[in-house]
């Protein structure tokens, strides 16, 4: 009965092929990890893709797809700012292709206060900015 409760330890000898397989696995892991972003920040590709998937699935972060000073009403701007704050939207894209308007752009004021610009290459035909939430 006592012999049944005891486990026997067996020594396994490694062969040269085991070392080759182990080195190949480590090399494959390092190659895979080298494809990841260098710094996982709040404005990482995963966040952008997650938000893009939400928009594609019909769940945009705000009630309006596009806000144009002088076109949208002040109430619509206020609703958008309230939604950005309530949902804590991580990224905002600002496109400056419209003629400057005398109307106050409350969304941009809000974005400048709570977001930081994310540097990236822009197209020469359009001036736009990506902003990541900082607070």
C-alpha positions as CSV (number, residue, x, y, z in Angstrom):
1,X,0.0,0.0,0.0
2,X,2.8,2.4,0.9
3,X,4.5,1.7,-2.4
4,X,1.3,2.9,-4.3
5,X,1.6,6.4,-2.7
6,X,5.2,6.9,-3.7
7,X,6.0,8.4,-7.0
8,X,9.2,7.5,-8.8
9,X,11.3,10.3,-10.3
10,X,12.7,9.5,-13.7
11,X,15.6,11.3,-15.2
12,X,15.1,12.2,-18.9
13,X,18.1,12.8,-21.0
14,X,17.9,15.7,-23.5
15,X,19.0,15.0,-27.0
16,X,20.6,17.5,-29.4
17,X,17.2,17.8,-31.3
18,X,15.6,19.0,-28.1
19,X,18.0,22.0,-28.0
20,X,17.3,22.8,-31.7
21,X,13.5,22.7,-31.1
22,X,13.9,24.9,-28.0
23,X,16.1,27.4,-29.8
24,X,13.6,27.5,-32.7
25,X,10.7,28.1,-30.3
26,X,12.6,31.0,-28.6
27,X,13.5,32.5,-32.0
28,X,9.8,32.2,-33.2
29,X,8.6,33.9,-30.0
30,X,11.1,36.8,-30.4
31,X,10.2,37.2,-34.0
32,X,6.5,37.4,-33.0
33,X,7.1,39.8,-30.2
34,X,9.1,42.1,-32.6
35,X,5.9,42.7,-34.6
36,X,4.2,44.3,-31.5
37,X,4.3,48.1,-31.1
38,X,7.3,49.3,-29.2
39,X,5.2,51.2,-26.6
40,X,1.7,50.1,-25.6
41,X,0.1,53.5,-25.0
42,X,-3.6,54.6,-24.7
43,X,-3.4,55.6,-28.4
44,X,-2.1,52.2,-29.5
45,X,-3.3,50.5,-32.7
46,X,-5.5,48.2,-30.6
47,X,-7.5,51.1,-29.3
48,X,-7.9,52.6,-32.7
49,X,-9.1,49.2,-34.1
50,X,-11.5,48.7,-31.2
51,X,-13.1,52.1,-31.7
52,X,-13.2,51.6,-35.5
53,X,-14.9,48.2,-35.0
54,X,-17.5,49.9,-32.7
55,X,-18.2,52.5,-35.4
56,X,-18.5,49.8,-38.1
57,X,-20.9,47.9,-36.0
58,X,-23.2,50.9,-35.7
59,X,-22.1,52.2,-32.3
60,X,-20.4,55.5,-33.0
61,X,-18.8,57.3,-29.9
62,X,-21.0,60.4,-30.3
63,X,-24.5,60.9,-31.8
64,X,-23.1,62.9,-34.7
65,X,-20.6,61.6,-37.3
66,X,-19.3,65.1,-38.2
67,X,-19.5,68.4,-36.3
68,X,-19.2,71.6,-38.3
69,X,-19.0,75.0,-36.6
70,X,-21.7,77.3,-38.0
71,X,-23.7,74.3,-39.4
72,X,-24.4,72.2,-36.3
73,X,-26.3,73.9,-33.5
74,X,-24.8,74.9,-30.2
75,X,-27.0,72.3,-28.5
76,X,-25.5,69.6,-30.8
77,X,-22.0,70.7,-29.9
78,X,-22.9,70.6,-26.2
79,X,-24.4,67.1,-26.6
80,X,-21.3,65.9,-28.3
81,X,-19.0,67.3,-25.6
82,X,-21.2,65.7,-22.9
83,X,-21.1,62.4,-24.7
84,X,-17.3,62.5,-25.1
85,X,-17.0,63.1,-21.4
86,X,-19.6,60.5,-20.4
87,X,-18.1,57.7,-22.6
88,X,-14.5,58.8,-22.0
89,X,-13.8,58.4,-25.7
90,X,-10.0,57.6,-26.0
91,X,-9.4,59.2,-29.4
92,X,-10.7,62.1,-31.3
93,X,-10.0,63.0,-35.0
94,X,-10.2,66.7,-35.9
95,X,-10.4,67.5,-39.6
96,X,-9.8,71.1,-40.5
97,X,-11.0,71.3,-44.1
98,X,-13.9,73.7,-43.5
99,X,-13.7,77.4,-43.8
100,X,-13.1,79.0,-40.4
101,X,-16.3,80.1,-38.9
102,X,-17.2,82.8,-36.4
103,X,-19.1,80.2,-34.4
104,X,-17.4,78.9,-31.3
105,X,-16.0,75.4,-31.6
106,X,-16.7,74.1,-28.1
107,X,-15.6,70.6,-29.1
108,X,-12.1,71.7,-30.1
109,X,-11.9,73.7,-26.9
110,X,-12.8,70.5,-25.0
111,X,-10.4,68.4,-27.0
112,X,-7.5,70.8,-26.3
113,X,-8.3,70.8,-22.6
114,X,-8.5,67.0,-22.2
115,X,-6.6,65.4,-25.1
116,X,-3.0,65.5,-26.4
117,X,-2.0,65.5,-30.1
118,X,-0.8,62.2,-31.4
119,X,2.0,62.8,-34.0
120,X,1.6,61.0,-37.3
121,X,2.2,61.7,-41.0
122,X,-0.6,63.8,-42.6
123,X,-1.8,64.0,-46.2
124,X,-0.9,67.2,-48.0
125,X,-4.5,67.6,-49.1
126,X,-6.1,67.7,-45.7
127,X,-5.1,69.0,-42.3
128,X,-6.2,66.7,-39.6
129,X,-5.2,65.7,-36.1
130,X,-5.5,62.7,-33.9
131,X,-5.9,63.4,-30.2
132,X,-5.5,60.9,-27.3
133,X,-7.3,61.5,-24.0
134,X,-5.0,62.6,-21.2
135,X,-7.6,63.2,-18.4
